[in-house]
Amino acid sequence: MRTILPLALLAPLLAACAQQQTVFEPSRKPATELRAAQVRLVPVDAESAMRGVIATLHDLGYRITKVEPEAGTVSATRVTALRMAVVVRPRSPGESVVRANATIVAPLREAQVDSAEFYQKNFFAQLAATLQREVAEAPADVTAPEAQRPTAELNTIQEREAAARAVAQPATASPANGASSR
């Protein structure tokens, strides 16, 4: 009985913490303007572009959090507050389409970066240097991959604890699933 009472008092506090979720704030710019900022044509095959993207992100101080070669996606985090996802798609032999999508993370908020200058200065210029090729803005008729949200890296203790609570939450017993609530 002594252990049940403190747990009962602690349960509402844990529930309140678990309910706080990060709100994603997408760009308010028109989709065509955001696409123009995020997409470039790269004169290399998709595999070389993917290797270049990973090298560029690493050179820029990002920690690679997820790579899915089959999907052509890379997610990375820098200084816990800046996250980037990059998608690489082949366009033709020897040419690829690269789309970068960055977000800035603050407490309970994640906002999409929509500055063309940010993407050019903080990603595409370095990608061009890494590949030793010029990257070009994609014409409007080029099919661009969908922008991916960056996969979060659990950098802080609070992020790791929140993730652990989220994983444990579905496993808790409730009368709705037929389990006993004792």
DANORZI-V797849 format. One record per residue. N is the residue number from 1. RES is the residue in one small letter. PHI is phi in whole degrees, -180 to 180 (* if undefined). OMEGA is omega in whole degrees, -180 to 180 (NA if undefined). NEAR is the number of other C-alpha atoms within 10 Angstrom. Layout:
# DANORZI-V797849
n=[N | N]
res=[RES | RES]
phi=[PHI | PHI]
omega=[OMEGA | OMEGA]
near=[NEAR | NEAR]
This chain:
# DANORZI-V797849
n=[1 | 2 | 3 | 4 | 5 | 6 | 7 | 8 | 9 | 10 | 11 | 12 | 13 | 14 | 15 | 16 | 17 | 18 | 19 | 20 | 21 | 22 | 23 | 24 | 25 | 26 | 27 | 28 | 29 | 30 | 31 | 32 | 33 | 34 | 35 | 36 | 37 | 38 | 39 | 40 | 41 | 42 | 43 | 44 | 45 | 46 | 47 | 48 | 49 | 50 | 51 | 52 | 53 | 54 | 55 | 56 | 57 | 58 | 59 | 60 | 61 | 62 | 63 | 64 | 65 | 66 | 67 | 68 | 69 | 70 | 71 | 72 | 73 | 74 | 75 | 76 | 77 | 78 | 79 | 80 | 81 | 82 | 83 | 84 | 85 | 86 | 87 | 88 | 89 | 90 | 91 | 92 | 93 | 94 | 95 | 96 | 97 | 98 | 99 | 100 | 101 | 102 | 103 | 104 | 105 | 106 | 107 | 108 | 109 | 110 | 111 | 112 | 113 | 114 | 115 | 116 | 117 | 118 | 119 | 120 | 121 | 122 | 123 | 124 | 125 | 126 | 127 | 128 | 129 | 130 | 131 | 132 | 133 | 134 | 135 | 136 | 137 | 138 | 139 | 140 | 141 | 142 | 143 | 144 | 145 | 146 | 147 | 148 | 149 | 150 | 151 | 152 | 153 | 154 | 155 | 156 | 157 | 158 | 159 | 160 | 161 | 162 | 163 | 164 | 165 | 166 | 167 | 168 | 169 | 170 | 171 | 172 | 173 | 174 | 175 | 176 | 177 | 178 | 179 | 180 | 181 | 182]
res=[m | r | t | i | l | p | l | a | l | l | a | p | l | l | a | a | c | a | q | q | q | t | v | f | e | p | s | r | k | p | a | t | e | l | r | a | a | q | v | r | l | v | p | v | d | a | e | s | a | m | r | g | v | i | a | t | l | h | d | l | g | y | r | i | t | k | v | e | p | e | a | g | t | v | s | a | t | r | v | t | a | l | r | m | a | v | v | v | r | p | r | s | p | g | e | s | v | v | r | a | n | a | t | i | v | a | p | l | r | e | a | q | v | d | s | a | e | f | y | q | k | n | f | f | a | q | l | a | a | t | l | q | r | e | v | a | e | a | p | a | d | v | t | a | p | e | a | q | r | p | t | a | e | l | n | t | i | q | e | r | e | a | a | a | r | a | v | a | q | p | a | t | a | s | p | a | n | g | a | s | s | r]
phi=[* | -64 | -81 | -72 | -61 | -62 | -66 | -64 | -73 | -80 | -56 | -62 | -65 | -65 | -64 | -64 | -67 | -69 | -79 | -77 | -122 | -71 | -96 | -90 | -112 | -71 | -61 | -98 | -74 | -60 | -56 | -66 | -71 | -65 | -60 | -62 | -74 | -97 | -116 | -139 | -93 | -121 | -81 | -143 | -67 | -61 | -65 | -66 | -63 | -63 | -62 | -64 | -62 | -62 | -63 | -64 | -60 | -62 | -61 | -83 | 91 | -82 | -101 | -70 | -104 | -161 | -129 | -125 | -58 | -65 | -88 | 71 | -120 | -136 | -118 | -149 | -130 | -132 | 52 | 56 | -103 | -118 | -124 | -140 | -121 | -127 | -117 | -117 | -131 | -69 | -106 | -156 | -58 | 84 | -145 | -131 | -108 | -119 | -123 | -109 | -138 | -111 | -133 | -111 | -106 | -129 | -54 | 60 | -148 | -134 | -114 | -75 | -80 | -126 | -88 | -60 | -63 | -59 | -64 | -67 | -72 | -102 | -151 | -67 | -64 | -69 | -61 | -61 | -66 | -63 | -82 | 54 | -142 | -81 | -106 | -118 | -63 | -82 | -62 | -61 | -82 | -80 | -74 | -102 | -66 | -63 | -70 | -100 | -77 | -61 | -78 | -71 | -102 | -86 | -89 | -105 | -60 | -62 | -64 | -66 | -66 | -64 | -66 | -65 | -65 | -64 | -70 | -75 | -57 | -64 | -82 | -71 | -78 | -145 | -60 | -64 | -98 | 87 | -86 | -74 | -102 | -68]
omega=[-179 | -179 | -179 | -178 | 177 | 178 | 179 | 178 | -178 | -176 | 179 | 178 | 178 | 179 | 179 | 179 | -177 | -177 | 180 | -180 | 179 | 179 | 178 | 179 | 179 | 178 | 176 | 179 | 176 | -178 | -179 | 179 | 178 | 179 | 180 | 179 | -170 | -171 | 175 | 172 | -177 | -176 | 175 | 178 | -175 | -180 | 177 | 178 | 180 | 177 | 178 | 178 | -180 | 179 | -180 | 179 | 178 | 180 | -179 | 177 | 177 | 171 | -179 | -178 | -180 | 176 | 176 | -176 | -179 | 179 | -179 | -178 | 176 | 173 | -178 | -179 | 176 | 177 | 178 | -177 | -178 | -180 | 179 | 173 | 180 | 178 | 178 | 177 | 175 | 176 | 177 | 176 | 179 | 178 | -179 | 174 | -179 | 177 | 178 | 177 | -178 | 174 | 175 | -175 | 174 | 179 | 178 | -178 | 174 | -175 | 179 | 177 | -178 | -180 | 178 | 179 | 178 | -177 | -180 | -177 | -170 | 174 | -171 | 177 | 179 | 178 | 178 | 179 | 180 | -178 | -175 | 179 | 173 | 172 | -175 | 173 | -178 | 175 | -177 | -177 | 179 | 177 | -179 | 176 | 175 | 176 | 178 | 172 | 179 | 175 | -177 | 171 | -178 | -174 | -175 | 177 | -179 | 179 | 179 | 178 | 179 | 178 | 179 | 177 | -180 | 179 | -178 | -175 | -180 | -178 | -178 | -178 | 176 | 179 | -178 | -179 | 174 | -179 | 179 | -180 | -179 | NA]
near=[5 | 6 | 7 | 9 | 9 | 10 | 11 | 10 | 10 | 11 | 11 | 11 | 10 | 12 | 12 | 9 | 12 | 15 | 10 | 10 | 11 | 12 | 13 | 15 | 13 | 12 | 14 | 9 | 11 | 9 | 10 | 10 | 12 | 18 | 23 | 16 | 23 | 27 | 30 | 24 | 22 | 27 | 21 | 21 | 18 | 23 | 16 | 17 | 26 | 23 | 13 | 20 | 26 | 22 | 17 | 22 | 24 | 15 | 13 | 14 | 12 | 20 | 18 | 20 | 17 | 16 | 17 | 10 | 14 | 6 | 10 | 18 | 22 | 24 | 27 | 25 | 27 | 18 | 10 | 17 | 14 | 20 | 27 | 26 | 25 | 26 | 25 | 28 | 22 | 18 | 19 | 12 | 10 | 14 | 17 | 23 | 27 | 27 | 25 | 27 | 24 | 27 | 23 | 18 | 18 | 13 | 9 | 10 | 13 | 19 | 16 | 19 | 21 | 21 | 15 | 16 | 11 | 14 | 19 | 17 | 10 | 14 | 19 | 27 | 15 | 19 | 24 | 18 | 13 | 16 | 19 | 10 | 13 | 14 | 21 | 14 | 16 | 19 | 12 | 10 | 6 | 12 | 12 | 22 | 17 | 11 | 17 | 17 | 17 | 22 | 17 | 19 | 18 | 15 | 13 | 10 | 9 | 10 | 13 | 13 | 13 | 18 | 14 | 11 | 15 | 13 | 11 | 10 | 12 | 9 | 8 | 10 | 13 | 12 | 9 | 8 | 8 | 8 | 10 | 9 | 9 | 6]
